[in-house]
Amino acid sequence: MLSIRAFVLAAILLIIGAAAADTKSTTSEEAYSACPTPRIRKSWDMLTADEKKTYKSAVAQAMDSGMYERFLSMHRELFSIAQGDSSCGYLYWHRQYLLGFENMLRSLGPKYACVTVPYYDFVFDNLKFMTKKCTDIASCSSIVNELGSTPRTTPLLPHISLIGGIAVTGRCDKAEPNNHFCEWQNPRSILCSKCVPRGPYHLSRFPCSVNPHRLRQILYGSKDFTDLSTKLQWGPSLFMHFHLLGALASPFVSPADPLYFPLHATIDALHSIYYNCRVRHLNLSDLDKQNNPLVFKTCMVAGVFPLTSTSTITMNAITNGINVVDVRSPSQPTAPYFKTIPNKYYQLADTLNLNDNSYDYEFTGPLRVLRRTCGGCGLSNPGAESCVVENVKADQSELTESVDEATELFFKWRSSISFQCSVQDLSSIDCEFEMQKVLVLFYHNCLNGGDLNVSASFKAAWSASIIEDGATLLQDLLSGRIEIKLEAFGKINQQFFQCSGDAY
């Protein structure tokens, strides 16, 4: 823990490193309003070499202008992050944050006018990991090697950066665009480290919480919006932050790493799949959206302040190290980036109804299957047996089209498990639970321990009281409190994943 003296020193350094005055964006709003709508966000792997180069250049220029640090400050401003994390506002607060960031990048010049934030397809990368196509995050995810870098060795002494008064440790990554990063408001300050603390990705593995089966359960089995939000935040989001480490391990200054934005674009994309599959067909009126629990559900922020569907999103920035300002204030250079983005929570629910900020996602691999099949649920009530029965049919019909090998292996594995369930006359609901038990055990036995939990210190830092992982389920299996009813699941695992993983 940092001492009070350290916090005072940090505050002094923040003021020293601050710019004397804000710099207005020199590019007009029209620069990006002329682009086709809706915008289309693609995975990093789907971008061309030129598109990747343009995106990295935009991020580097944002760092050089000081505007990147301004967005970083929004994530550590206490009133903002109180809504953005650990509350029901999590998904929509971050949606507005990402859109504002995307608009800022688009404003930097004509060549960036149609830039969109790519998403980090860790769901597909995890399938490559499961099917032995790669061995760790470094070898599975191109984005960690190309948006920054991933050396194969770990430095003897970690680099320590003081970002927003918070000490962050990790490898000092100076690959583009991280070599432009400055933790101070003045990007020309001599105090700029010109690197971003990153984790040892060659030693990091994917968590069980990002496999397509678990995501299917979250997207189509959540009882309402709050349940969905909680499971996405304390499941795939939290676990990816934990395994990526470095700046991304910090709950307040994780946006210091440019990987933050593609990572959260993926979480945002998962919500868009949920909305398209479970809400859009309801054709809700504006009033209905305000009151439907699948769109939003009231909660309390810090146990004190109610956050309702019509609450205004709080998005503040910190200037000169100490001044808190509303990013929408006409006097602020950030105002144009948020001006046309809806500012009530329920208004952020539909990515295709955000004025000239509307956008959609282009999916491949397992996310494409989840989106196109809607989990096999159609318009059925999520959790109903009829919904789960259709999963196998939906998976099989999707695989009649061309898909990558890792995705095909996973969904054929799922089909084989489902067939075994039918042979044993297990109900659809029981079969879904059997799959989850099999996967948790497979991660534990076959994938370097399974990464089923996070450290106690990490939980405390993120105030994560509810963890969506398989740790409890694994302990129940290992202790004998529960067992896997499915017969011959080890042979099925061996057939598709080259590891039986059936010992417990």
C-alpha angles and dihedrals in degrees: 000000000000115000124234088252090056091051091051090050090048091053091052092050090048090057092046091051095045122108119248093233141007118259117223119225108261096204119085124242088244090070092081101022089074093064120105117273137257095040115228120223116201133188117266089249091056093057120099120239089258092050091051090049091050093049093049090048091052092051091047091051091048088054092048092050094051092240093110090060089049090058090045089056091056090063094054097042103112101222091047097047091045086069096034098053133037093013140083087262092071100103100040095040089055091044090059091043092053092046092051090050091048091050090050092054090049091053095058096086145320094278090058095045095110100033116137128191108258119222125236105236097210088153091067093038088054090055089054086052092049093049094048096249089129138004110224143002091278094057096036102047119058092187094069089055097044105036090055119330147277116215117198094232133066119229116243092232121036120233114244121208126185103219116178089341092306121116111231123186130200145097111320100241113197099172117123126314093012091066087072096053119122123182091203130078090240105067090197094058116128086228094069110119093204091213140078124231109243137178130246097267092179086066096042127097133196118261123240090240093076098058115116093245093058092044089051089055091050097045099043103024101049110113095218144343095284091052090050093047093049093049094047093047098045094035123045096002098050094042094050090050089051096049095044092051122172112085089343089068090066117092091207109036102027091120087071084087112068087219087074094077097051089044092055092041085064092053088048089050091053090055090050089056090050092050094047093049103038108023114024096070090057089072092213121197119231090262092047091053089056091056106031112106090213088063101040140337127201118252138168122257111222086348090286115068121059117229111202133180090261096045116123115248112245111223113166132166131206119234129189088008095285114038117098115210135177108249089218094056109122089230092061125087088225094063097092092054093058101028098101099031112106111251106202118086100239090049090066094058099095117053089198093058104056102110111243088344093069116132144166137199130245110215137196133177120008095351089056090053092049092048099044097043096036086218089299087285098116105176094329123125107272110249095026116129092239089058094053094044089059092055094083093048091048093049092050095048090050091053092059085079123070113280134163120272097251093052092046092051093050096050093043087052088052091049091051092050090049091051090052088051090055091049089055091043093239116164120249092250091050090048092055090053091047090054090052092051091048092050094047090051091045092054090048096049103031109026108057097281096321100260089244098157143031128229122274091241091053091050090051094048091052094040087233106168094162117050121191101209142114097250095105092044091050093050090050089054096045093046093049095242089125133014138202109258093193114104123220093007089139091061091050091050090049092050095054106021103030092237128082096206091185101129118113 
